[in-house]
Amino acid sequence: DQQVKQNSPSLSVQEGRISILNCDYTNSMFDYFLWYKKYPAEGPTFLISISSIKDKNEDGRFTVFLNKSAKHLSLHIVPSQPGDSAVYFCAASAGDSNYQLIWGAGTKLIIKP
Amino acid sequence: EAQVTQNPRYLITVTGKKLTVTCSQNMNHEYMSWYRQDPGLGLRQIYYSMNVEVTDKGDVPEGYKVSRKEKRNFPLILESPSPNQTSLYFCASKQNGVSSNQPQHFGDGTRLSIL
């Protein structure tokens, strides 16, 4: 049973609009969450993270929201740019390190010009 | 340039022929890890190492071995590869210590096909 779920395999968004990627988790022990971005033929690169003591973390165009009661987090990208087209992975860990990450299956984001 | 380097990037081989995928990092990171990525499943951890001579099983260790004789290298060994080990493999490293929430840095991946 997957503990971290990204239910949308793909998402298409117009350039300049907001992209919202969603992630759900089942393990209440998870207290640290990360988003990674992956281009074809490259490894994942870290994008943004959030600790369970917060409900929002912002870095430039990227904002992650955490709803602990719903066990749900989302990544907002505003405004979306063509270079944002990639696969986005949500990952979670229990404890204050991320030595053992549990990953979602990824969402492919396509930004249309 | 700070990086994690994996070799080979692509390999097609046959069942039972031992192979090693090398991983090297130049960031002096204590922690290193191996993942496999399969369609619809995201990344799953195979083995990880907190430091030299310290290794632990991840979620899917069966059929794999690792060693950590020196800090920069963390090879993944498939003693007798089987077709179900056909996958995309990633090596990662990160800094331990005070800022334990430092993110993991990934190599560009190794695509293995076992026939």
HADDOCK unambig.tbl for C-alpha pairs under 7 A between the chains (distance, minus, plus):
assign (segid A and resid 41 and name CA) (segid B and resid 108 and name CA) 6.47 0.50 0.50
assign (segid A and resid 42 and name CA) (segid B and resid 108 and name CA) 4.30 0.50 0.50
assign (segid A and resid 42 and name CA) (segid B and resid 109 and name CA) 6.63 0.50 0.50
assign (segid A and resid 43 and name CA) (segid B and resid 106 and name CA) 5.32 0.50 0.50
assign (segid A and resid 43 and name CA) (segid B and resid 107 and name CA) 5.30 0.50 0.50
assign (segid A and resid 43 and name CA) (segid B and resid 108 and name CA) 4.11 0.50 0.50
assign (segid A and resid 43 and name CA) (segid B and resid 109 and name CA) 5.90 0.50 0.50
assign (segid A and resid 44 and name CA) (segid B and resid 106 and name CA) 6.06 0.50 0.50
assign (segid A and resid 45 and name CA) (segid B and resid 105 and name CA) 6.77 0.50 0.50
assign (segid A and resid 45 and name CA) (segid B and resid 106 and name CA) 6.84 0.50 0.50
assign (segid A and resid 46 and name CA) (segid B and resid 103 and name CA) 6.48 0.50 0.50
assign (segid A and resid 96 and name CA) (segid B and resid 100 and name CA) 6.92 0.50 0.50
assign (segid A and resid 96 and name CA) (segid B and resid 101 and name CA) 6.68 0.50 0.50
assign (segid A and resid 97 and name CA) (segid B and resid 100 and name CA) 5.00 0.50 0.50
assign (segid A and resid 97 and name CA) (segid B and resid 101 and name CA) 4.95 0.50 0.50
assign (segid A and resid 98 and name CA) (segid B and resid 101 and name CA) 6.02 0.50 0.50
assign (segid A and resid 103 and name CA) (segid B and resid 42 and name CA) 5.61 0.50 0.50
assign (segid A and resid 103 and name CA) (segid B and resid 43 and name CA) 5.68 0.50 0.50
assign (segid A and resid 104 and name CA) (segid B and resid 41 and name CA) 6.96 0.50 0.50
assign (segid A and resid 104 and name CA) (segid B and resid 42 and name CA) 5.22 0.50 0.50
assign (segid A and resid 105 and name CA) (segid B and resid 40 and name CA) 5.24 0.50 0.50
assign (segid A and resid 105 and name CA) (segid B and resid 41 and name CA) 4.79 0.50 0.50
assign (segid A and resid 105 and name CA) (segid B and resid 42 and name CA) 3.70 0.50 0.50
assign (segid A and resid 106 and name CA) (segid B and resid 42 and name CA) 6.21 0.50 0.50
